[in-house]
Amino acid sequence: MFIVELAKQAKLTKEMISMIERGVYTPKIKTLKKLSEALDIPIWYLGCFENLPEDTLGQRLRKAKLYAGLISSELAQILSASHRSVCSWERDEAIPSPENKLAVDEFIRTQLSD
């Protein structure tokens, strides 16, 4: 696919596609979503998210969030938690309550299962 076609399908500029290709610009999740849909390729593949570590709960949660193509505020809504809580869980600064931990574990399981 040519840059012009991809830009049109993804509703991005040719310049943006070019900058991403050359490594001048690191796309945000919203841009990766558009490219993922236009190219029919999983977002985790485009973002190389499979290479992210999974050593801690926070790392697994962040990786699962990115696999799903979400930002922290969207994940907070899914988990019925505050944005601040989700961010602190991702940074391993806090541990979810038992109730939230069930939702977090389920989310991680569904996103990162092979």
C-alpha positions in Angstrom: 0.0 0.0 0.0 1.3 3.4 -0.9 1.6 6.2 1.7 -1.2 8.2 0.0 -3.6 5.3 0.2 -2.8 4.5 3.8 -3.1 8.1 4.8 -6.5 8.3 3.2 -7.7 5.0 4.8 -6.4 5.8 8.2 -7.5 9.5 8.0 -4.0 10.7 8.6 -1.7 13.0 6.7 0.9 11.7 4.3 3.5 13.6 6.3 2.4 11.8 9.5 2.8 8.4 7.9 6.2 9.3 6.5 7.4 10.6 9.9 6.2 7.3 11.6 7.9 5.2 8.9 11.2 7.2 9.3 11.1 6.9 13.1 10.8 10.7 13.5 7.5 10.4 15.3 6.3 7.8 17.8 2.5 7.5 17.2 0.1 7.7 20.1 -2.5 5.0 20.7 -5.2 6.9 18.8 -2.9 6.9 15.7 -2.0 3.3 16.1 -5.7 2.4 16.3 -6.3 4.1 13.0 -3.3 2.4 11.3 -4.3 -0.9 12.8 -7.7 -0.7 11.3 -6.5 0.5 7.9 -3.9 -2.2 7.7 -5.9 -4.9 9.3 -3.0 -5.6 11.7 -3.3 -6.0 15.4 -2.4 -2.9 17.4 0.0 -4.8 19.6 2.0 -5.8 16.5 2.3 -2.2 15.2 3.3 -1.0 18.7 5.7 -3.9 19.3 3.9 -4.3 22.6 4.8 -8.0 22.8 8.3 -6.9 23.8 7.1 -5.1 26.9 8.0 -6.7 30.3 5.5 -8.5 32.4 7.4 -8.9 35.7 5.0 -6.9 37.9 1.3 -6.4 38.1 1.7 -2.8 36.8 3.7 -4.0 33.8 1.2 -6.6 32.9 -1.7 -4.1 33.3 0.1 -1.6 31.1 0.8 -4.2 28.5 -2.8 -5.4 28.5 -4.0 -1.8 28.2 -1.8 -1.2 25.2 -2.8 -4.6 23.6 -6.4 -3.4 23.9 -5.5 0.0 22.3 -6.7 1.9 25.4 -5.5 4.9 27.2 -5.6 4.9 31.0 -8.9 6.8 31.3 -10.6 4.3 29.1 -9.2 1.4 31.1 -10.4 3.1 34.3 -13.9 3.1 33.0 -13.7 -0.6 32.1 -12.4 -1.4 35.5 -14.8 0.9 37.3 -11.9 2.6 39.0 -10.5 6.1 39.1 -8.0 7.2 36.5 -5.6 8.1 39.3 -5.9 4.5 40.7 -5.2 2.9 37.4 -2.2 5.1 36.8 -0.8 4.2 40.3 -1.4 0.5 39.6 0.4 0.8 36.3 3.4 2.4 38.0 3.3 -0.2 40.8 2.8 2.5 43.3 -0.3 0.9 44.7 -2.1 -2.4 44.7 -5.7 -2.8 43.7 -8.2 -3.6 46.4 -9.4 -7.3 46.3 -12.5 -6.2 44.4 -10.5 -4.2 41.8 -7.9 -7.0 41.7 -10.4 -9.4 40.3 -11.3 -7.0 37.5 -7.7 -6.2 36.8 -6.7 -9.9 36.7 -9.6 -10.7 34.3 -8.7 -7.8 32.0 -5.1 -8.9 31.9 -6.1 -12.5 31.3 -8.4 -11.7 28.4 -5.9 -9.3 26.7 -2.7 -11.3 27.1 -4.0 -14.8 26.6 -2.5 -16.5 23.6 
